[in-house]
Amino acid sequence: MPRTLFLLFCTFVPVMAYPATSDTQTFLTDKTSSEYQGWYDPRINGGRFLDYTDHKPPYRGEPLNIIITSLSDPYVLTDEGFQEYSKSIGYSEECLGIHLGNKHGADLGDGDGKKMQQLLARQYYFPVMGTCWESFAGGHHFRAWKQNGTLANSGAWFLGASKEEPTAKKHMIVPNGYNIGRDWFVEKATAGSYSKGMWWKADVEWREGLLEPGSDGKQAPPQPLSSAPDDVSHPCHPGINHGIAQDGIVAILTIHRL
């Protein structure tokens, strides 16, 4: 009985904290303001900086620890362009286009609700079937979602990057794997890259305060709700997938064509 009550609490209280009615949601459309940063905070409209690895309470997830802002080169903001850019820094589509395992969802607060991952890219070890080796030996990978719903159509990419174990260890995330995966992506992006006649280089801002450090998945309220209690956004603290702690820092990248 106590567990049943807990699950019911986790199911309904977040809905009370962030009602999904049009009366309480905010249209975020001003891209001309000097304060526009190339993305909108998902928490304003009930989203979060964790994806969804579980589709039932307590809704565990993995950190969305990288943002590609819409101030980036327009080509990178397209599906084709982002995949091509990802190849330039060492990632590519899954081995033979086959996906094994669960698909993750994410709510970016853009009015689309929880949507499934739009891209899963793996470390590209070598030119021919390089991601097949990653599937076997483990390595870096990321999932990506675009913030393009009617409530917050920034066009920014939100990524969850991590490093995973080999197949023999069932592709579990390595210790400290969320921080390691994020940092590897950022290192490649800021070093500069080249693909199909295009040179790229990214600027990075390291942002704290979007996700609490640790492994419980606690999130502080967004700025407009700064007077609310710390735990109003997700009272059940859904938890980071696999219980692996992360430092709570999000890398915000703007990618330039040179």
Contacts in CASP RR format, 6 or more apart in sequence:
PFRMAT RR
TARGET T0000
AUTHOR 0000-0000-0000
METHOD contacts of the structure
MODEL  1
MPRTLFLLFCTFVPVMAYPATSDTQTFLTDKTSSEYQGWYDPRINGGRFL
DYTDHKPPYRGEPLNIIITSLSDPYVLTDEGFQEYSKSIGYSEECLGIHL
GNKHGADLGDGDGKKMQQLLARQYYFPVMGTCWESFAGGHHFRAWKQNGT
LANSGAWFLGASKEEPTAKKHMIVPNGYNIGRDWFVEKATAGSYSKGMWW
KADVEWREGLLEPGSDGKQAPPQPLSSAPDDVSHPCHPGINHGIAQDGIV
AILTIHRL
6 57 0 8 1.000
6 236 0 8 1.000
7 57 0 8 1.000
7 58 0 8 1.000
9 235 0 8 1.000
9 236 0 8 1.000
10 57 0 8 1.000
10 58 0 8 1.000
10 59 0 8 1.000
10 235 0 8 1.000
10 236 0 8 1.000
10 238 0 8 1.000
11 57 0 8 1.000
13 235 0 8 1.000
13 236 0 8 1.000
14 234 0 8 1.000
14 235 0 8 1.000
14 236 0 8 1.000
17 232 0 8 1.000
17 233 0 8 1.000
17 234 0 8 1.000
17 235 0 8 1.000
18 24 0 8 1.000
18 45 0 8 1.000
18 46 0 8 1.000
18 47 0 8 1.000
18 233 0 8 1.000
25 45 0 8 1.000
25 111 0 8 1.000
25 151 0 8 1.000
26 44 0 8 1.000
26 45 0 8 1.000
26 151 0 8 1.000
26 224 0 8 1.000
27 150 0 8 1.000
27 151 0 8 1.000
27 152 0 8 1.000
28 40 0 8 1.000
28 44 0 8 1.000
28 45 0 8 1.000
28 151 0 8 1.000
28 152 0 8 1.000
28 154 0 8 1.000
29 153 0 8 1.000
30 36 0 8 1.000
31 38 0 8 1.000
31 70 0 8 1.000
31 154 0 8 1.000
37 69 0 8 1.000
37 71 0 8 1.000
37 252 0 8 1.000
38 69 0 8 1.000
38 70 0 8 1.000
38 71 0 8 1.000
38 154 0 8 1.000
38 156 0 8 1.000
39 67 0 8 1.000
39 69 0 8 1.000
39 70 0 8 1.000
39 147 0 8 1.000
39 154 0 8 1.000
39 155 0 8 1.000
39 156 0 8 1.000
39 158 0 8 1.000
39 252 0 8 1.000
40 109 0 8 1.000
40 110 0 8 1.000
40 147 0 8 1.000
40 152 0 8 1.000
40 154 0 8 1.000
40 156 0 8 1.000
41 210 0 8 1.000
41 222 0 8 1.000
41 223 0 8 1.000
42 48 0 8 1.000
42 49 0 8 1.000
42 107 0 8 1.000
42 108 0 8 1.000
42 109 0 8 1.000
42 110 0 8 1.000
42 147 0 8 1.000
42 152 0 8 1.000
42 158 0 8 1.000
43 49 0 8 1.000
43 109 0 8 1.000
43 210 0 8 1.000
43 219 0 8 1.000
43 221 0 8 1.000
43 222 0 8 1.000
43 225 0 8 1.000
43 233 0 8 1.000
44 109 0 8 1.000
44 152 0 8 1.000
44 222 0 8 1.000
44 224 0 8 1.000
45 109 0 8 1.000
45 110 0 8 1.000
45 111 0 8 1.000
45 151 0 8 1.000
45 152 0 8 1.000
46 107 0 8 1.000
46 109 0 8 1.000
46 233 0 8 1.000
47 107 0 8 1.000
47 108 0 8 1.000
47 109 0 8 1.000
47 113 0 8 1.000
48 107 0 8 1.000
48 219 0 8 1.000
48 233 0 8 1.000
48 234 0 8 1.000
49 63 0 8 1.000
49 64 0 8 1.000
49 65 0 8 1.000
49 210 0 8 1.000
49 211 0 8 1.000
49 219 0 8 1.000
49 250 0 8 1.000
50 60 0 8 1.000
50 61 0 8 1.000
50 62 0 8 1.000
50 63 0 8 1.000
50 64 0 8 1.000
50 211 0 8 1.000
50 217 0 8 1.000
50 219 0 8 1.000
50 238 0 8 1.000
50 239 0 8 1.000
50 240 0 8 1.000
51 61 0 8 1.000
51 62 0 8 1.000
51 64 0 8 1.000
51 104 0 8 1.000
51 105 0 8 1.000
51 106 0 8 1.000
51 117 0 8 1.000
51 143 0 8 1.000
51 145 0 8 1.000
51 160 0 8 1.000
52 59 0 8 1.000
52 60 0 8 1.000
52 61 0 8 1.000
52 104 0 8 1.000
52 105 0 8 1.000
52 106 0 8 1.000
52 107 0 8 1.000
52 114 0 8 1.000
53 60 0 8 1.000
53 61 0 8 1.000
53 62 0 8 1.000
53 102 0 8 1.000
53 104 0 8 1.000
53 241 0 8 1.000
54 60 0 8 1.000
54 61 0 8 1.000
54 238 0 8 1.000
57 236 0 8 1.000
58 236 0 8 1.000
58 237 0 8 1.000
58 238 0 8 1.000
58 239 0 8 1.000
59 236 0 8 1.000
59 238 0 8 1.000
60 238 0 8 1.000
60 239 0 8 1.000
60 240 0 8 1.000
60 241 0 8 1.000
61 104 0 8 1.000
61 217 0 8 1.000
61 238 0 8 1.000
61 239 0 8 1.000
61 240 0 8 1.000
61 241 0 8 1.000
62 104 0 8 1.000
62 143 0 8 1.000
62 160 0 8 1.000
62 162 0 8 1.000
62 173 0 8 1.000
62 178 0 8 1.000
62 240 0 8 1.000
62 241 0 8 1.000
63 160 0 8 1.000
63 178 0 8 1.000
63 211 0 8 1.000
63 240 0 8 1.000
63 246 0 8 1.000
63 248 0 8 1.000
63 250 0 8 1.000
64 106 0 8 1.000
64 145 0 8 1.000
64 158 0 8 1.000
64 159 0 8 1.000
64 160 0 8 1.000
64 211 0 8 1.000
64 250 0 8 1.000
65 159 0 8 1.000
65 160 0 8 1.000
65 161 0 8 1.000
65 178 0 8 1.000
65 179 0 8 1.000
65 181 0 8 1.000
65 182 0 8 1.000
65 211 0 8 1.000
65 246 0 8 1.000
65 248 0 8 1.000
65 249 0 8 1.000
65 250 0 8 1.000
65 251 0 8 1.000
66 142 0 8 1.000
66 158 0 8 1.000
66 159 0 8 1.000
66 160 0 8 1.000
66 161 0 8 1.000
66 182 0 8 1.000
66 185 0 8 1.000
66 186 0 8 1.000
66 250 0 8 1.000
66 251 0 8 1.000
66 252 0 8 1.000
66 253 0 8 1.000
67 156 0 8 1.000
67 157 0 8 1.000
67 158 0 8 1.000
67 159 0 8 1.000
67 250 0 8 1.000
67 251 0 8 1.000
67 252 0 8 1.000
67 253 0 8 1.000
68 76 0 8 1.000
68 77 0 8 1.000
68 82 0 8 1.000
68 156 0 8 1.000
68 157 0 8 1.000
68 159 0 8 1.000
68 253 0 8 1.000
68 254 0 8 1.000
68 255 0 8 1.000
69 154 0 8 1.000
69 156 0 8 1.000
69 252 0 8 1.000
69 253 0 8 1.000
69 254 0 8 1.000
70 77 0 8 1.000
70 154 0 8 1.000
70 155 0 8 1.000
70 156 0 8 1.000
71 254 0 8 1.000
72 202 0 8 1.000
72 253 0 8 1.000
72 254 0 8 1.000
72 255 0 8 1.000
72 256 0 8 1.000
73 200 0 8 1.000
73 255 0 8 1.000
73 256 0 8 1.000
73 257 0 8 1.000
75 81 0 8 1.000
75 84 0 8 1.000
75 85 0 8 1.000
75 198 0 8 1.000
75 257 0 8 1.000
76 82 0 8 1.000
76 85 0 8 1.000
76 200 0 8 1.000
76 255 0 8 1.000
77 146 0 8 1.000
77 155 0 8 1.000
77 156 0 8 1.000
77 157 0 8 1.000
79 118 0 8 1.000
79 119 0 8 1.000
79 146 0 8 1.000
82 119 0 8 1.000
82 144 0 8 1.000
82 157 0 8 1.000
83 93 0 8 1.000
83 119 0 8 1.000
83 121 0 8 1.000
84 195 0 8 1.000
84 196 0 8 1.000
84 198 0 8 1.000
85 193 0 8 1.000
85 195 0 8 1.000
85 200 0 8 1.000
85 255 0 8 1.000
86 92 0 8 1.000
86 119 0 8 1.000
86 121 0 8 1.000
87 124 0 8 1.000
87 195 0 8 1.000
88 193 0 8 1.000
88 194 0 8 1.000
88 195 0 8 1.000
88 198 0 8 1.000
88 200 0 8 1.000
89 185 0 8 1.000
89 188 0 8 1.000
89 189 0 8 1.000
89 192 0 8 1.000
89 193 0 8 1.000
89 200 0 8 1.000
90 123 0 8 1.000
90 124 0 8 1.000
90 188 0 8 1.000
91 121 0 8 1.000
91 122 0 8 1.000
91 123 0 8 1.000
91 124 0 8 1.000
91 140 0 8 1.000
91 141 0 8 1.000
91 142 0 8 1.000
92 121 0 8 1.000
92 122 0 8 1.000
92 124 0 8 1.000
92 130 0 8 1.000
92 131 0 8 1.000
93 119 0 8 1.000
93 120 0 8 1.000
93 121 0 8 1.000
93 122 0 8 1.000
93 131 0 8 1.000
94 120 0 8 1.000
94 121 0 8 1.000
94 122 0 8 1.000
94 131 0 8 1.000
94 135 0 8 1.000
95 122 0 8 1.000
95 129 0 8 1.000
95 130 0 8 1.000
95 131 0 8 1.000
95 132 0 8 1.000
95 134 0 8 1.000
95 135 0 8 1.000
96 129 0 8 1.000
96 132 0 8 1.000
99 120 0 8 1.000
100 135 0 8 1.000
103 116 0 8 1.000
103 117 0 8 1.000
103 120 0 8 1.000
104 116 0 8 1.000
104 117 0 8 1.000
104 143 0 8 1.000
105 114 0 8 1.000
105 115 0 8 1.000
105 116 0 8 1.000
105 117 0 8 1.000
105 145 0 8 1.000
106 114 0 8 1.000
106 115 0 8 1.000
106 117 0 8 1.000
106 143 0 8 1.000
106 145 0 8 1.000
106 158 0 8 1.000
107 113 0 8 1.000
107 114 0 8 1.000
107 115 0 8 1.000
108 115 0 8 1.000
108 145 0 8 1.000
108 147 0 8 1.000
108 149 0 8 1.000
108 152 0 8 1.000
108 158 0 8 1.000
109 147 0 8 1.000
109 151 0 8 1.000
109 152 0 8 1.000
110 147 0 8 1.000
110 148 0 8 1.000
110 149 0 8 1.000
110 150 0 8 1.000
110 151 0 8 1.000
110 152 0 8 1.000
110 153 0 8 1.000
110 154 0 8 1.000
111 149 0 8 1.000
111 150 0 8 1.000
111 151 0 8 1.000
111 152 0 8 1.000
112 148 0 8 1.000
112 149 0 8 1.000
115 145 0 8 1.000
117 143 0 8 1.000
117 144 0 8 1.000
117 145 0 8 1.000
118 144 0 8 1.000
118 145 0 8 1.000
118 146 0 8 1.000
119 143 0 8 1.000
119 144 0 8 1.000
120 141 0 8 1.000
120 142 0 8 1.000
120 143 0 8 1.000
120 144 0 8 1.000
121 131 0 8 1.000
121 141 0 8 1.000
121 142 0 8 1.000
121 144 0 8 1.000
122 131 0 8 1.000
122 134 0 8 1.000
122 135 0 8 1.000
122 139 0 8 1.000
122 140 0 8 1.000
122 141 0 8 1.000
123 131 0 8 1.000
123 134 0 8 1.000
123 138 0 8 1.000
123 139 0 8 1.000
123 140 0 8 1.000
123 141 0 8 1.000
124 130 0 8 1.000
124 131 0 8 1.000
124 134 0 8 1.000
125 131 0 8 1.000
125 133 0 8 1.000
125 134 0 8 1.000
125 137 0 8 1.000
126 133 0 8 1.000
134 140 0 8 1.000
134 141 0 8 1.000
135 167 0 8 1.000
136 166 0 8 1.000
136 167 0 8 1.000
137 166 0 8 1.000
137 167 0 8 1.000
138 163 0 8 1.000
138 164 0 8 1.000
138 165 0 8 1.000
138 166 0 8 1.000
138 167 0 8 1.000
138 171 0 8 1.000
139 163 0 8 1.000
139 164 0 8 1.000
140 161 0 8 1.000
140 162 0 8 1.000
140 163 0 8 1.000
140 164 0 8 1.000
140 181 0 8 1.000
140 184 0 8 1.000
140 185 0 8 1.000
141 161 0 8 1.000
141 162 0 8 1.000
141 163 0 8 1.000
141 164 0 8 1.000
142 159 0 8 1.000
142 160 0 8 1.000
142 161 0 8 1.000
142 162 0 8 1.000
142 181 0 8 1.000
142 185 0 8 1.000
143 159 0 8 1.000
143 160 0 8 1.000
144 157 0 8 1.000
144 158 0 8 1.000
144 159 0 8 1.000
144 160 0 8 1.000
145 157 0 8 1.000
145 158 0 8 1.000
145 159 0 8 1.000
146 155 0 8 1.000
146 156 0 8 1.000
146 157 0 8 1.000
146 158 0 8 1.000
147 153 0 8 1.000
147 154 0 8 1.000
147 155 0 8 1.000
147 156 0 8 1.000
147 157 0 8 1.000
147 158 0 8 1.000
148 154 0 8 1.000
148 155 0 8 1.000
159 185 0 8 1.000
160 178 0 8 1.000
160 182 0 8 1.000
161 178 0 8 1.000
161 181 0 8 1.000
161 182 0 8 1.000
161 184 0 8 1.000
161 185 0 8 1.000
162 173 0 8 1.000
162 177 0 8 1.000
162 178 0 8 1.000
162 180 0 8 1.000
162 181 0 8 1.000
162 182 0 8 1.000
163 173 0 8 1.000
163 174 0 8 1.000
163 177 0 8 1.000
163 180 0 8 1.000
163 181 0 8 1.000
163 184 0 8 1.000
164 171 0 8 1.000
164 172 0 8 1.000
164 173 0 8 1.000
164 174 0 8 1.000
164 177 0 8 1.000
165 171 0 8 1.000
165 172 0 8 1.000
165 173 0 8 1.000
165 174 0 8 1.000
172 242 0 8 1.000
173 241 0 8 1.000
173 242 0 8 1.000
173 244 0 8 1.000
174 180 0 8 1.000
175 244 0 8 1.000
176 244 0 8 1.000
176 245 0 8 1.000
176 246 0 8 1.000
177 244 0 8 1.000
177 246 0 8 1.000
178 240 0 8 1.000
178 244 0 8 1.000
178 246 0 8 1.000
179 246 0 8 1.000
179 247 0 8 1.000
179 249 0 8 1.000
182 249 0 8 1.000
182 251 0 8 1.000
183 251 0 8 1.000
185 251 0 8 1.000
186 202 0 8 1.000
186 204 0 8 1.000
186 251 0 8 1.000
186 253 0 8 1.000
189 200 0 8 1.000
189 201 0 8 1.000
189 202 0 8 1.000
189 204 0 8 1.000
189 253 0 8 1.000
189 255 0 8 1.000
190 201 0 8 1.000
190 202 0 8 1.000
190 203 0 8 1.000
190 204 0 8 1.000
190 253 0 8 1.000
191 201 0 8 1.000
192 199 0 8 1.000
192 200 0 8 1.000
192 201 0 8 1.000
192 202 0 8 1.000
193 199 0 8 1.000
193 200 0 8 1.000
193 201 0 8 1.000
194 200 0 8 1.000
198 257 0 8 1.000
199 257 0 8 1.000
199 258 0 8 1.000
200 255 0 8 1.000
200 256 0 8 1.000
200 257 0 8 1.000
200 258 0 8 1.000
201 255 0 8 1.000
201 256 0 8 1.000
201 258 0 8 1.000
202 253 0 8 1.000
202 254 0 8 1.000
202 255 0 8 1.000
202 256 0 8 1.000
203 253 0 8 1.000
203 254 0 8 1.000
203 256 0 8 1.000
204 251 0 8 1.000
204 252 0 8 1.000
204 253 0 8 1.000
205 251 0 8 1.000
205 252 0 8 1.000
206 249 0 8 1.000
206 250 0 8 1.000
206 251 0 8 1.000
206 252 0 8 1.000
207 249 0 8 1.000
207 250 0 8 1.000
207 251 0 8 1.000
207 252 0 8 1.000
208 248 0 8 1.000
208 249 0 8 1.000
208 250 0 8 1.000
209 220 0 8 1.000
209 248 0 8 1.000
210 219 0 8 1.000
210 220 0 8 1.000
210 248 0 8 1.000
210 250 0 8 1.000
211 217 0 8 1.000
211 219 0 8 1.000
211 246 0 8 1.000
211 248 0 8 1.000
211 250 0 8 1.000
212 218 0 8 1.000
212 219 0 8 1.000
212 220 0 8 1.000
212 248 0 8 1.000
213 245 0 8 1.000
213 246 0 8 1.000
213 247 0 8 1.000
213 248 0 8 1.000
214 240 0 8 1.000
214 245 0 8 1.000
214 246 0 8 1.000
214 247 0 8 1.000
214 248 0 8 1.000
215 239 0 8 1.000
215 240 0 8 1.000
215 243 0 8 1.000
215 244 0 8 1.000
215 245 0 8 1.000
215 246 0 8 1.000
216 237 0 8 1.000
216 239 0 8 1.000
216 240 0 8 1.000
217 234 0 8 1.000
217 237 0 8 1.000
217 238 0 8 1.000
217 239 0 8 1.000
217 240 0 8 1.000
218 230 0 8 1.000
218 231 0 8 1.000
218 234 0 8 1.000
218 237 0 8 1.000
219 233 0 8 1.000
219 234 0 8 1.000
220 230 0 8 1.000
220 233 0 8 1.000
221 228 0 8 1.000
221 230 0 8 1.000
221 232 0 8 1.000
221 233 0 8 1.000
222 233 0 8 1.000
225 232 0 8 1.000
225 233 0 8 1.000
231 237 0 8 1.000
240 246 0 8 1.000
END
